[in-house]
Amino acid sequence: MTKRSTTEIKISILRTLTNTKDCSYGELERRINTNWKTIRSQCQELELFKTINISEDNRINITKNGQIIIKESKEKYPSKNYK
């Protein structure tokens, strides 16, 4: 099994959030099958670029900007085993 790039993990996070209303770090960890530290650091970076929101109770949801980016990524990165 090869190690996934940070881009693949970020796309997986965004695609998972488009399919669900909101998630916790633990839910994302299980759905994407990635270490919780990786999930947390990638989510913090995605929040910096305003593609996701992290609430005070650590619930994560996607923003409109994130939905636009994920739509464009589906065209650029068609189905590459992203969850």
QUIQUI-V448962 format. One record per residue. RES is the residue in three letters. PSI is psi in degrees with one decimal (999 if undefined). Layout:
BEGIN
[[RES	PSI] [RES	PSI]]
END
This chain:
BEGIN
[[MET	129.6] [THR	155.8] [LYS	135.8] [ARG	148.2] [SER	165.1] [THR	-33.1] [THR	-43.3] [GLU	-39.7] [ILE	-42.8] [LYS	-42.5] [ILE	-39.5] [SER	-41.3] [ILE	-48.9] [LEU	-41.4] [ARG	-37.3] [THR	-41.7] [LEU	-26.6] [THR	-26.5] [ASN	-12.2] [THR	160.2] [LYS	-55.5] [ASP	160.8] [CYS	159.4] [SER	171.6] [TYR	-41.4] [GLY	-40.6] [GLU	-42.9] [LEU	-40.2] [GLU	-45.4] [ARG	-40.4] [ARG	-35.4] [ILE	-15.3] [ASN	54.5] [THR	151.2] [ASN	144.5] [TRP	-32.1] [LYS	-39.7] [THR	-45.1] [ILE	-47.4] [ARG	-45.4] [SER	-39.0] [GLN	-38.0] [CYS	-39.1] [GLN	-38.6] [GLU	-40.6] [LEU	-35.2] [GLU	-35.4] [LEU	-37.1] [PHE	10.8] [LYS	37.4] [THR	-19.2] [ILE	162.3] [ASN	137.5] [ILE	117.1] [SER	173.9] [GLU	-29.8] [ASP	21.7] [ASN	32.3] [ARG	136.8] [ILE	133.0] [ASN	160.8] [ILE	146.6] [THR	173.9] [LYS	-38.2] [ASN	-40.7] [GLY	-37.7] [GLN	-38.2] [ILE	-44.2] [ILE	-41.8] [ILE	-33.5] [LYS	-42.6] [GLU	-34.3] [SER	-28.7] [LYS	-32.5] [GLU	-39.1] [LYS	-40.5] [TYR	80.9] [PRO	-111.0] [SER	97.8] [LYS	49.9] [ASN	27.6] [TYR	140.6] [LYS	999]]
END
